[in-house]
């Protein structure tokens, strides 16, 4: 009878130890996998958002530069025309 109790006790201890080890291992692996996935997804979203923002700013800057260039040319042309009409230029 004592041997049976000892065998059952050892079996229960082994099963408990293995179960705890498996739960810890699986939990650690799942947490690592989920954390890695979340970091990758967030990194990709941040890169995409920053890229879109940079492109939008570049487009706006280009539009402003084109408007300034056209305005400068128009002002210069208008000034030269006025100067020619008033005969201020030789």
Secondary structure, DSSP 8 states (H G I E B T S, - for coil): -HHHHHHHHHHHHHHHHHHHHHHHHHHHHHHHHHHHHHHHHHHHHHHHHHHHHHHHHHHHHHHHHHHHHHHHHHHHHHHHHHHHHHT---
